[in-house]
Amino acid sequence: MTNSDSSPATSLTNRYGTPKRKVSKKVQKILIMVAIALSVIWVLWVVIGSNKDITQKDVSYHVVDPTLTTVDIAVTKDADATARCAMKAMDESYAVVGWKVITIGPNGKDVGSENGRTTTVRTELRTDSLAVTGIVEHCWIVES
């Protein structure tokens, strides 16, 4: 049974529904510009927001033997904040041979720089093989 009174467009509309409207070029450009602006704001928030709370600096390292490396770091943070730092020891091919996450609590060993906010820490890293360096990978503030 066919309906010869309906046009092909009406027949398709009845079968599949009304066609969707296309987004105009102007609206597409606005959406892209908003997406780019939000992306830039997010990147700035991540980069600037995370760097002002805490900074870390490698002070020294000492390879004791093939199973132990010590790393000295200086961490600057708010005196009442608690931080965690990921430490690593690497071999000559830059492979990680030792890894440890340390916690630096409030009121650590202050060395007096930057209004008493800098804490020095010595960490012992157990290693799988002989390391050639030890560094702090990253530090972050632990939320209360």
N, C-alpha and C positions, 0 to 999 in steps of 0.2 A: 504494500500500500504506500503510495507516494502522495505527497501534497504538492501539487503543481502550482498552487496559489502563492506559496512562500518563495522568497528570493533565496539564493544560496547563502547570503550573509545572515539572514534571519534564521535559516536552518542551522548554520554553524553556531550562532548565538544561543539558540535553544539547546543545542547539544553540549557545548562547552562553556557556556556562560559568556558574559560580556568581556570583550578584550580589555586588558589592563592598560591604563594610561601610561605613557612613557614620561620619564622625568625630563624636564626641559634642560637644555644646556646650561642655563643660568643657575638653576637649582643644583645641578651636578657640580658646577664650579664652586658654589657656596659650600656645599657639603665637603668637598675636597679641602677647601681652605680651612674650614672648621676642624676637620680631622688633623690637618697638618699643625694648626695652632695648638690643639690639645696635645698632640705628640710632643711638640717642642716644650710646652709647659710641663708635661710629665717628666721629660728628660732633665730639664733644669731642676725640678723638684727633687729628683733622685740624686743628681750629682751634687747640687749645692746643699740640699738638706742633710745628706748623710755625711758630708765632709766637715761640717762645722761642729758636730758633736764630739768627734774623737779623731785624733791623729796618732800615727805610730811611726817609729823610726828604728831601724836596725842600728844597734850600737856596736856589737861585736859578736863573734862566734869563735868557738874553739872545738876542734875535732880531737876528742880525747883518745878514742880508739875506734876500731870498726863497728863497735856496738853502742857508742855514746858520743853525742855532740851537745855542747852547751851553746845557748843563744841568749844574748843580752839585748833587751829592747827598752825603749823609752816610750811610754804611752801618755798622751796628754788628753785629759777628760775632765769633766766636772768632778770635784773632790768627793761628792756624795753619790756618784753614779757607779754602777758595776758594769764592767766590760768583759768581753771574751775576745781572745785573740787566737787565730789559727797559726801555728808555728810549723815549719817544715825544714827538713834537712834533705839535701839533694846530692847525688853523686856527679861524677864528671860528665855524664851524658844528660844531665838535668832531670834524671828520674828521681822521684820522691822515694827516699829510703827511710824516712822517719817523719811522723806526723803527730801533732798533739794540739788539743784545744785547751788553753789555760783560762782561768777566771781571775780577773783583777778586781778585787772588792773596793769599797769605799775606803778612803783614808789609808792608802797603801804607803809605801816608802817614798814620801815626797822629796824631790831633790831641789825644790825651791824655785825652779824656773816657772814662768808664766803663772804667777800668783799661787804657787804650791799645787798646781794641777797636774804636774808631770810625775809619773811613777816609773821607776826603773825595775825591771824584773829579769832575773836569770832563770832560764828554763833548761832542764835536761831532756834531751830527746833520745830515746832508744832507737837505734838504727839497725836495719837488716844487713847492710854492708857499709863499707867505708864511705863516709860523706866527704864532700869537699867544701860545702858551705851550709850555713843555717840562716834562715830568714823568718821574718814575720810575714805571713801571707796577707792577712786582713784582720782588722779589729772592728768590733761593733758594740754598741751599748745594749745591755740586757734590760728589757722592760721589766718594771717591778710587778 
